[in-house]
Amino acid sequence: MSILKCFLRSCTGYSHYWQAQAKQMEFYTYRSYTSTVNDDGSNEVKIEVPWGVIAGKEWGPKSGKPVLAVHGWQDNAGSFDRLVPLLNSDLRILAIDLPGHGKSSPFPPGIFFHYMDYLLSMNRVVRHMEWDKFIYLGHSLGSILGYIYCSTFPETVEKYIGIEALKPKVFPAEKLQKINRKNAETFFKIEGMKANTQPVYSYEEAVRRMLKGYDGSINEQSCEVLLRRGLRATGNGYTYSRDPRVKVGRLDLGYSEESLMAYASNMSCEVLNIKAKNGLDYEPKEIYYGAVEALKKTAPRVQFEEVEGTHHLHLNTPENIASLINEFISS
C-alpha cells in the first residue's frame, strides 16, 4: 500500500471516529432555543448546550437556504455584521460566537480550547437547527475549522466559503515539543489568574488596545462593531468578553502536510476561497496555493480569488467580496 493511501486510510478513520462521537452526542443535544430581535434587525440566538449556551446572530427568512458563519480567532459573530446585509436576501444566516468568544459560554474550567471541541460545538448547532445540508462561511480560524468540518461531515455541507485562511498550519516536527510545552505553561498561568485580576478599561482604551493588537487589520468602525459583543461591562468600566484561555496557542499542532492533503480528498462540496492581497500569511504562499490545487483534484468545484483588502476585508470592505460570494452561492 502506498504512503498516500496509508494517510488517506488514517484520516478517513479519524473522520469516522469524530462522526461516531457526534452521533453519540445526539442524546445530549438540548432543544432549548431562544431568539430576540437586535437593533440591527438580526435575531439574537441562544442555543443551550451542556456547559451553558452557544450564542449568535441570525438573519433572513426561516425558510431560507441555511448558512453557518464562523468567525476568526478572538473575534465574534459581529465579524459578519457588515457583510451579511450585502448577501442574497433568501439566505438564512446564523453567525455563532465560538465557545469562549462573544456572548457564548466558555468551556468548563480546566478544559483547553481544542480544534475538535470547536468542531463538536459547531456540529451541535447544526444538529440543533436540524440542517441536513447547509453552506459553511468562515473567516480565518473559522475558515480553518471549516476545512476540517467539511471533510469530517462531507455529506452535510453543500458549499464551503473560506476567507483569509484555508487549512491548519503545519509546524516542523522538531519544533512541536517546545511549542506545546510553552503553550501548556501559558495555559496554566492563565488558569491560575483570579477573575478579579482581569484588566478593566474605559471604552476608549479598549478601542485603542484592540486597534493596536490587530495591527492595521481593522479600522476604528470595524473595531466598534466587534466590541458590541467583545466587551463586558463591569462596575468600573469594561473587560473583554473572550475567555483568556483562547489566547493560548492550540495544543493540537500535530497535523502533517500529508494528513491535511488527505483531509482535502474527503471534501465533496464546492469551495470558494478568498485571499486578501494585504492579508496575513500564516505559512509560505506556495503551501497555501498547494492546498488549493490539492482541493481541485477532488472537490467538484474550486474557485480561488485574491481581493484588495486586509485580513478583515469582510468587515472593513465587505463590498469587495459580497458579489463573489453571492455569485458562488447562486451558481
N, C-alpha and C positions, 0 to 999 in steps of 0.2 A: 504494500500500500504506500502511495506517495506521501511525502511530508504534508503537502497541502490537504490531501484527503484526511489525514490524521487530525489536522487542525479543524477541518470542516466538521468531522465527526465529533470532536471535542466541544466545539462551540454549539453545535446543534443539540448535543446532550445538555449543555449548560442552559440553553434557552428552554428546553423541555422541562428542566428542573424548576426554573422560575415560573413557567406556565403552571406546573403542578402546584407550586406553593400558592400562586394566586388563586387557583381553583379551590384549594382548601380554605382560602381566606373568605370565600363567599359566605361562609357561616357567620363571619364576624363583620360583614359589611352592614353598617347601620343604615336605616332608611330615613332617618331624620334629615329634612332638607328645608331650610328657611330662606326666604328671599324678601328683601325690602328695596325700595327704589332710592337710588342715589341722586344727587343733584344734577349729574351729567346725563341722566336718563337711563343709565345702566341699572341692573339689579344687583344688589349686594347679596351674595350667596354664602351660606354656611352649611357644610356637609359634615355631619357628626362622624367621627372616627374613634377608635378605642382610646386614644390618648388626648382627645379634645375635638377640634374642628379643623377642617381644611376650608379656608375662606377664599372668595374670589369675586369676580365681576362678570356679569352675563349681559350680552347684547343680542338683539334680534328676536325673531318670532320663535315660539316653541316648536313649530313645525319645520324650522329651517334646517339646512344641512349643518350637522354638528361640527364644531371646530374646538379643539382643546389647545389653548395658548399657554405656553410655559416660559416664564421669564428667565433672565440670567442671574449669575451669582451675586448675591446680596441685593438684588433688585426686588421687585414685587409685581403684582398684577397690573399696577398702574403703568407699567412699561409699555402697555399696548393702548393706553388711553387716546393717543393722538393718531394711531394707525387705524384702529377699528372703524371710526366714523367714515373713513375713505374706502372701506371694503364693501363688497356686494351686500346689499340690504337683505338678501334671502338667506344669510348665514346666521346660525345660532352659535355665537362665540362665547365660550366660557374660559376666561383667563383666571388661573388659580395663583394663589400665593403658595409656594412650596413650603413644607413644614419648616418652622423657624424663621420665616420671612413674612413681611407684611402683617396681616391680621390672622394668619394661621397659627395654630398651636405648635410650639416646638416639640420635638421628640422628648420622651421622658428623660429624666436625669440619668446620667451615666451612659447614654446612647450617643454614638458618633454618627455624624451625618454622612451616610454612605450612598453611593450611586443606587444600589439595589433597594435601599429603604425609600429613596425618591421614586424608583421605578414602581414599587408596590403601592406607594401612595397615589401615584397617577392612575394606576390600574384600579384602585379603589374608587376613584372618581368616575372613571369610565363605566365600571360596573354599576355604580350607584345611578348614573344617568341612563343606564340601560341602552348604551350605544353599541349597536352591532358593528357599525362602520363609521369612521369619523376622519376628519382632516387634522393632522398634527402641525401646529405652528410653534416654533421655538426660537428663542434668541440666546446666543452664547451658551451658557450652561444648559439652558432649556433645549437648544438645538442638539447638543451633545447627548443629553438624555434621550432625545428623540431618536437618535441613531441607534441606541441600544433598545429602546422601546419598540421601534418599528421592525427590528429584526427578531425580537423576542415574541412579539404578538403580531406577526405579519398579516394575519387574516383580518385584523380589526382596523387597519389603517389604509385608507384609500389614497391619500396624498400626504407627503412629508415636506414641509416648508421650513428650511433652516436658515437662520440669519446670523452671519458672522461667526460661525463655527460649524463643524461637521461631526467629527468623531473625537473620542477621548485622546488626549495627548500620550504619546509613547515616551517613557523615560528610559534611559540606558540602564540595563540590568544592574550594572556595577554601582549605580547611584541610589537604587531603591532602598537599601537598608538604611542609609544615612537620612534620606528624605522621610521615611516612615518613622525613624527614631525622633527626628526633630518635630514632626507633626504630633506624635504621641506626647512628647514633653509639653508642647504648646497646649494641647488639648487638656491635660491635667492641670496646667497652670490656670487656664480659663475656668475649668470646672471648680477650682478652689476659690474663685472670687465670689464674694458675697453680693447679693442682689443690690444692696445699697451702695456698693462701690462703683456701680456703672456710672460713667460720666454723664452729667446733666448740662445741657447747653441752652442758651437762648435760641430762638428760631433763626435769627440772623447768623449766629455762629454755627449752627447745624448746617445751614446752607453753605457757608464758606468752607467748612470742613469737607462736605460732600463734593463740592466742586473741585477742591484741591485733590481729594482722593481719586476722583475719576479722571483727572489729568487731561482735561480738554475733550473727553469723550461725550460729555453732556453740556448743554448750555444752562443758563440760570432758569429758564422757563421749564426745561425738562427736569431739572433738579427739583423744582417745586412740585411738579407732577408726581415724582417718585416719593417725595416726602409726605404726600397726603396719606399714604399707607405706611410710610417708612419711619414715622415719628410717633412716639407715645408721650402724652402729656404727663408731667409729674407736678408735684406741688411747687417746685421752684423753676420749672422750665420744661425741657424736652429731653428724652433719651431715644436713641434709635431703637426701633421695634424689633429688628432682627435679633435672633439668638446669637450671642457672641461665639458659640461653637461653630457657626457656619464660616467664620473667618479662617479656621484651620484648614490647611491643605488636606484633601481627602486621602484616606488611608488605602483606598483601592487603586493602587498605582501599578498593578501587575499586568496590564494589557501589553501584548506584543503586537508588532505590526501585522504578523501573520494572523493572529486571532481576530484582529479588527477587520481584516480583509474577509475573513470567514463570516463575520457578522454581516458584512455587506452582501455576501452571497445569499443570505437568508431573507433579504429585504425584497418584497414583491410589490411595493407601492410605487407610485410616481414620485419623483424627487425634484424639488426646486431649491437650489442653494444660492444664497445671495451673500456676496463678499463686499465689504466697504473698501474703497480704494485707500482711505486713510484710517482703516480699522486696525485691529490688533492681530498680530501673528503669534500664535501660541507655539508653533513649530515651523521649520523651514517650509517655504511655499511649495517646494517640489513634493513634499509628503502630503500636503493638503490636496494639491492637484492630483496626486496619485490616487488618493482615496476617491475623488470624484470620478476618475477614469475607471476605478475598480467597480464603482456602482453602475457605471454604464454597461458593464458586461452582464449584469444580472437584473437590474431594475428595468421595468418596461419603458420608462422614460426618465431621463435625467437632464435637467436644464440648469446651467450654471451661469450666473450673471455677476459682473463686477460693476458696482454703482458708486457714484460720488457720495461721500459721507464719512462719518466717524463710526466707531464701534457701535454706538447707539443711534444709527441712522434711522431706525424705525421710529424713534422717539423724537429726535431732533428734526429730521427731514423726511417724514413719512410719505410725502408726496413723491419722493424719488423711487419708492418701491411699491406703492399701492397698486398701480396699474399692472405691474409684473405679477403680483400675487393674484389680482382679480382675473387676469387672462389665464394664468396657470390653473386656477380653480375651475374656471368656466370651460376650458378646452377639454 
